[in-house]
Structures are given as C-alpha cells and as structure tokens.
Amino acid sequence: MTKVAASILSADFANLHKDCTRLLEAGADVMHFDVMDGHFVPNISYGAPVLTCLHAALPDVFYDVHLMISDPARYAADFAKAGADLITFHLEAVPDTVEEVIAAIRATGCQVGISIRPGTPVEAVFPYLSVVDLILVMSVEPGFGGQKFLPTTPARIAAIRAERARLGCNTLIEVDGGINTVTGPQCIEAGVDWLVAGNSLFRAEDPAAVVRVLHSK
C-alpha cells in the first residue's frame, strides 16, 4: 500500500500538534517536514527547533525531513538530534559532493534520500539508486506550497521505477507537490511508494477520505 506523508508546511502553526494529530488519526503514515533556507529556494520555513518540539509531542511518528537548503551536510546532525528518521537533500544543492553528503547523513543514524527538481533529468539520480533509501521526485518547483502538479511527473516516476527494477534494489520513490485525489492515483499507477500531500490533506473537511484514495494501490 502506498504511504501518505502529510506535509506540515500546510498546517496551522498555531495549532501544529492538533493539526498533525488530526491527520495521523485520519490515517497518514508519515510527517513530512520541509526545510527552506531562503538561499537554495527563495522561501524560508522553519528549522530543527520546530521538529524538536513536534517530536516531543508526537514521539512515535516517522519524520521525513526534506532539506531544501544549500548546505545539507552541515545541518544533518541537528535534524537527526531533533528527531528526523529520514533526511533528504537536493542533488542540485551539492552536485560535486553527493557522496560526502550521503555519508554525513548516514553518520547521524538517519536514512538518506535524494531529491530532484522538475527540470533535472531523472537519470541524474540513477548512480545513487543503490546507495540511498529514497528518491524524492518534485512535481512542482521546490520552495512554496500550493503549486499545481506538473503533468510530466508520472513519466519521471516510471523511469526511476524501471531503473530500480533493472538494478534490483528496493529504494523508495516519493513524490511531492500538488498531490491530491486526482494526481495521487496517477503517481500510484506510475509506481510511486510514498505520496507527500499538504493542502489536500490539511484543508480537507474529511482528510480520512483523501487518505483512503491515496492509500489505494
């Protein structure tokens, strides 16, 4: 079954614990934690102290931390200490030091993911498929929530899935951006494992109904 990762970027931060609890009770499997630095992407979100607080309130949740920042190796230990289970960095942020960043995240005890922007060829992640735990395909340009899903995304997911099958590895494929009850099933059909959803979950009157659609496989 496809896992659903609720992106707290769409939460009400005055009621973050309540909002996340509501989504977990609706069936969300993972909390997705988007970190933006105002440099790699033009927006600024939040940092490790917010994760520390959320992890203290909800310690049994799997925290999927997506670093949209220029220097992921520098901050990996902070997010691991704060409660991250998996830390994903952007290939485009560190094109010449990918192996070093993977090693730095592994050293914290966290699982490792690599993410790519919509304009980056999927072939760029192929050399790392066997050495990371997850590939995150951005279906919008990273940096802001609420963007529309790019229709080229399912084909990109399918290409990574095909290469994964060729290599015989078990690396997870995740997609983030504009995921809802229409676009989610398209990604499921293409072979995605985890769906990151923000507005479609946190702003839904019946988030459990959305989760049921996104879980279907």
Secondary structure, 3 states (H helix, E strand, C coil): CCEEEEEHHHCCHHHHHHHHHHHHHCCCCEEEEEEEECCCCCCECCCHHHHHHHHHHCCCCEEEEEEECCCHHHHHHHHHHHCCCEEEEEHHHCCCCHHHHHHHHHHCCCEEEEEECCCCCHHHHHHHCCCCCEEEEECCCCCCCCCCCCCCHHHHHHHHHHHHHHHCCCCEEEEECCCCCCHHHHHHHHCCCEEEECHHHHCCCCHHHHHHHHHCC
